Amino acid sequence: MHAVFCLVRSALFALLFYTGTVLWVTAAGMVGALSDRAMQPVVNGWGRFHRILCRVILGQKIRILGTLPNEAALYVFKHESMFETIDLLCLFHNPVPVAKQELIDIPGWGRIARQYGAIGLRRAEGAKALRHLKGEVNKVRASGRPICLFPEGTRVPHGQRPPILAGFAALYQLMGLPVVPIAVDSGRLSPRNSFIKRPGLITYKVGDVIPAGLPRREAEARVHAAINALNDEPLT
């Protein structure tokens, strides 16, 4: 019975979320024709819409362990499901997400993401990619907006600890900003590539701030340990 209940909840969530997303993207595109500033509340509203559906339809609640600042810094997340990629719009005021360039190039949605301020990582272009990244970083640094990165590069099953990709080191060195590592265990309730989503508690655990200017290996090691801090804790 529990499995059937989760299936029904997941189906209703999918229907409402993807139908609603079409409307939110359409609205963002229309408002974005006026100005970037006018579009930001629409994009942020989509994030709140997603969180409400997760809570009301799926029965997923959220807690934050530690203090989550909202200042100019590089915020790096554990990446276990689609949940945190959207929910970061609720965690921060106008965050700047860093994503694979392939996502930024998606027609329609990609234009809105770029206009909102998203930074694309071009992983296979070497020095050209670094020049592009430097230009993007210079655009957002002066704004003081929080910059959010998923340094594992893709969603991973809960409990797995893949290495940090090179994009983190590039951003860390270019920005000269402190790093706030954030563990999240969303994969317990919304596993990667699974239609079924379960009710329960999703936890964010904010790690100690990592100062700018550390050697690359030390910064990567500290980030890796902090974002995996929830891997071995029991499901609640």
N, C-alpha and C positions, 0 to 999 in steps of 0.2 A: 504493500500500500504506500509506503514511504517513497519508493522508487517511482510509482505512478504519479504521486503528488509532485515530486520534483520535475518530472517530465512535463506535466501540465503547466507548472509554474514557468519552466524554461521556455516552453512554446509561447506562452502569453507574453513573456518578457521579450522574446525575439520579435514577435509581431508588433508590439508597441514601440520597441526601441528602433527597429530599422525603418518602420513607417514614419515615426517621429523624426528620425535622423534626416530623412529626405526633406521633410518640411523645414527643419532647422538649417540644413545646408542651403536650401533654396532661399530662406530668409537672409542668411548670412551673405549670400551672393548678391542679393538685391540691395541690402543695406551697405555692403562693401563698396558698391558703386559710388556711394556718397563720400565715405572716408574710412580709413583704417580704424580710427577711434570709434566711429559709430558701429563698426562691425564687432568690436571686442565684446560688448555685453551680450551679443547674440551667441557668439561662440561659448562664452562662459555659461550662458543659460543652457546650452546643450549639455555641458558637463553636469549642471545641477539636475537637469532632466534625467540623465543617466543614473545619478546617485539615488534620486527618488525612486526610480523603477527598481533599482537593486534592493533598496530597503523595503518597499511596499510589496512588490511582486515576488521577488526572490527571497525575501526575509534575511538579507545580508546586512549586518550592522558593522559599524566602523569604530575602531578606537585608535588613538595615537598615544604611544608611549614616548615620553620625552617632550621637549619643547621644539616646535616647528617654527623657525623664524620665517620672515617674509622680506628678505633683503637681497641685495646683489650678492649672489653666490652661485656656485655650481652644485646643484642638487642631483645626486646620483641614486638611482633606485634599483632594487632587485626587480626583475621582470619575469613574472610567472603567468600573467594573463592579460587580456585586453583591458581589464578593469582599471588598473593603475594608469594606463596611458590616457584614459579619459578623465579619471577622477582627479588627476593633478590640477585640472581646471578648477576644482573645488578647494584644493589645498592651498593655492597661491592666488595672488591678484595678478592677472594677466601674465602667466608664466610663458617662457619661451621654450617650447619643446625642441629637442634635437632628435632627428629621425633619419632613417635610411633615405637616400635621395629618391629611391624608387617610389616611396610613399608620397614624397613631395611632388612627384611628377604625375600622380594620378589626375586625370582630367577632372575639372570641376572642384573636387575636394582639395586637390593639391594647390590650386590657385588661392583658395581661401586660407589654407594653412600657411602659405608663403606670405600672404597679406597680413595674417595675424602675427607673423614674426617667426615662424618655425624655421629652424636651421637644418639644411640637408647635409648629410655626411656622404661624400663620394669616395667610397673605400677603395676603388680599383684604379684611381687616376693619379696616384703618386703625388708629385710636386704640384700638379695642377689642382688636386683636391685640397692640398694644404693652403694654397693661395686663395681658393674659393672660401675655405673655412675662415681664414683670417679676415677676409672682407666681410663675411657674415657676422663674425664676432664683433668687429668694429662698429657695425650698425647697431647692435643691441647693448653693448657695454655701457654706453653713456645713458641709456634709458633707466638703468637701475632695476630692470625686471629680473626676476629669478629665472635661471636657466636650468632646464631639467634634462637629464641624460639617462638612458638605460644602457650601461656600459657593457652588458653581456651581448648586446646586439640583437637578440631575439628572445622570445619567450622560452623559458625552460621549465621542465617539470619541478614541482616542489621537492626540495632535497638535493637537487643537483647544483654543483658549484663550478660552472665553466669559468675559464680565465677571463680577465678583463681585456677587452679589445683595445687596439691602438688609438681609437678615437678619443678615449678618455684622456690619455697622456697628451694628445695634441691640444685638446681644449684646456686642460689644466695648465699647460705651459703658455699657451697664447693669452689666456685670460688673466692669469696672475691673481685669481680669486680663491678664497677659501672654499673647501668642499664640505657639503653636508651629506653624509651617506644615510640612506633610508632603506631599511629592510621591510619587506612586505610579504605576507603569506597568502596572497589571493589565490594561488594555485591549488590550495586545499579545497576551496569551494567552487572555483571556476577554472578547472584544469585546461591547459592548452589543448586546442583541437577537440574539445568535448562540447557537445550541445547541452548536456545536462549540467545545470548549476545548482548547488545545494545551499540551503540556508545556514547561517552561522555567523561567526565573528571574523572579520578581516582586520588584521593588526598592522599598523605602521609602527616601526621602531626607529626612532631618530638616533643616530650614532653621534659620537663626539665630533666636533668640527675639526677638520684636517686643514692645517694652515697652508697657505700658498708657498711655493718655493722649495718644497721638499724634493729630494731625488725621485726620479720616476718610479723605481722599484719600491721604495718605501711608501709612496702615495698609493700605488696600485695595491700593495699588500694590505694597507690599512682600509682601503675602500672595500676590497674583496672580503675581508673578515667582517666588516660592519654590515654589509648588505646581506650577508648570509647568517645573520645573528638569530633569525627565527627558524632556521632549517630543522633544528632538532627539538623544538618545543612541541609539547603534545597538542593535539587538536582540541579546541574548546567550542 
